[in-house]
């Protein structure tokens, strides 16, 4: 069971793996829409090249960029159904879903307070 902390609306990661031996910069931001909610997007940059098209997640009630106790970055989403979904930093897969009956739910729900 992972522990998540340091919720934020944006993050810049240097030395992000870009495939093969390439490394670049990844910029993560939480976009806020007045009626749809929030969603995360990631844009990557290689030196002296234009940025890639942003990678987008679907909208949720709230989203935050968080750190896992394993040293990796994740995106936490409070879904419209009330459970919390954790996405890996590559934004390709879900890491886990946490429901209200889980003992970790109150601590994870608190990640979305204050923003």
C-alpha positions as CSV (number, residue, x, y, z in Angstrom):
1,X,0.0,0.0,0.0
2,X,1.5,3.3,-1.1
3,X,1.3,6.5,0.8
4,X,0.8,9.7,-1.2
5,X,1.8,13.2,-0.2
6,X,2.7,16.7,-1.4
7,X,-0.5,17.6,-3.4
8,X,0.0,20.4,-6.0
9,X,-1.4,21.8,-9.1
10,X,1.8,21.8,-11.2
11,X,5.2,20.2,-11.3
12,X,8.2,20.4,-13.5
13,X,10.4,17.2,-13.7
14,X,13.9,17.5,-15.2
15,X,15.6,14.4,-16.7
16,X,12.2,12.8,-17.7
17,X,12.7,9.6,-19.8
18,X,11.6,10.3,-23.4
19,X,12.3,6.9,-24.9
20,X,15.6,5.2,-25.7
21,X,18.4,7.2,-24.2
22,X,16.6,10.6,-24.6
23,X,15.9,12.7,-21.6
24,X,14.0,15.9,-21.4
25,X,11.7,18.1,-19.3
26,X,8.1,17.2,-18.4
27,X,5.7,19.8,-17.2
28,X,2.5,18.6,-15.4
29,X,-0.4,21.0,-14.8
30,X,-3.9,20.6,-13.5
31,X,-6.4,22.4,-15.8
32,X,-9.6,23.7,-14.2
33,X,-12.8,24.0,-16.3
34,X,-15.8,25.8,-14.8
35,X,-18.3,23.1,-15.6
36,X,-16.3,19.9,-16.4
37,X,-14.0,19.8,-13.4
38,X,-10.3,19.3,-13.5
39,X,-7.9,17.3,-15.6
40,X,-4.1,16.8,-15.7
41,X,-1.9,17.3,-18.8
42,X,1.7,16.7,-19.4
43,X,3.9,18.4,-22.0
44,X,7.4,17.2,-22.7
45,X,10.3,19.1,-24.1
46,X,13.7,18.1,-25.6
47,X,16.4,20.8,-25.7
48,X,16.2,22.9,-28.9
49,X,13.0,21.2,-30.1
50,X,9.4,22.3,-30.0
51,X,7.2,20.8,-27.2
52,X,5.3,17.6,-27.8
53,X,1.5,17.6,-27.9
54,X,0.1,17.5,-24.4
55,X,-1.0,14.1,-22.9
56,X,-4.4,14.6,-21.3
57,X,-6.4,12.7,-18.7
58,X,-10.2,12.7,-18.7
59,X,-12.0,15.2,-16.4
60,X,-12.6,14.4,-12.7
61,X,-14.1,16.5,-9.9
62,X,-10.6,17.3,-8.7
63,X,-7.1,16.3,-9.5
64,X,-3.7,16.8,-7.8
65,X,-0.2,15.9,-8.6
66,X,1.2,13.8,-5.7
67,X,4.4,12.0,-4.7
68,X,4.4,8.4,-3.7
69,X,6.5,6.9,-0.9
70,X,8.3,5.0,-3.6
71,X,9.9,8.2,-5.0
72,X,7.7,8.4,-8.1
73,X,5.2,11.0,-9.1
74,X,1.5,10.2,-9.6
75,X,-1.8,12.0,-10.4
76,X,-4.6,11.6,-8.0
77,X,-8.2,12.0,-9.2
78,X,-11.4,12.4,-7.2
79,X,-13.9,10.9,-9.5
80,X,-17.5,12.0,-10.0
81,X,-18.5,8.8,-8.2
82,X,-16.5,9.7,-5.0
83,X,-13.7,7.2,-5.2
84,X,-10.0,8.2,-5.8
85,X,-8.1,6.9,-8.7
86,X,-4.3,7.1,-8.8
87,X,-2.6,7.4,-12.2
88,X,1.0,6.7,-12.9
89,X,3.2,9.6,-13.9
90,X,3.4,8.4,-17.5
91,X,-0.4,8.8,-17.6
92,X,-0.9,5.5,-19.4
93,X,-2.2,3.3,-16.6
94,X,-4.1,3.5,-13.3
95,X,-2.0,2.5,-10.3
96,X,-4.9,1.9,-8.0
97,X,-8.4,2.9,-7.0
98,X,-9.3,3.7,-3.4
99,X,-13.0,3.6,-2.3
100,X,-14.7,5.0,0.8
101,X,-14.5,1.7,2.7
102,X,-10.7,1.7,2.5
103,X,-8.9,2.8,5.6
104,X,-6.7,5.1,3.6
105,X,-9.6,7.0,2.0
106,X,-9.8,9.8,4.6
107,X,-6.1,10.6,4.2
108,X,-6.2,10.5,0.4
109,X,-9.4,12.6,0.3
110,X,-7.6,15.3,2.4
111,X,-5.1,15.7,-0.5
112,X,-7.9,17.5,-2.4
113,X,-8.7,20.0,0.4
114,X,-7.6,23.6,0.1
115,X,-7.4,23.9,-3.6
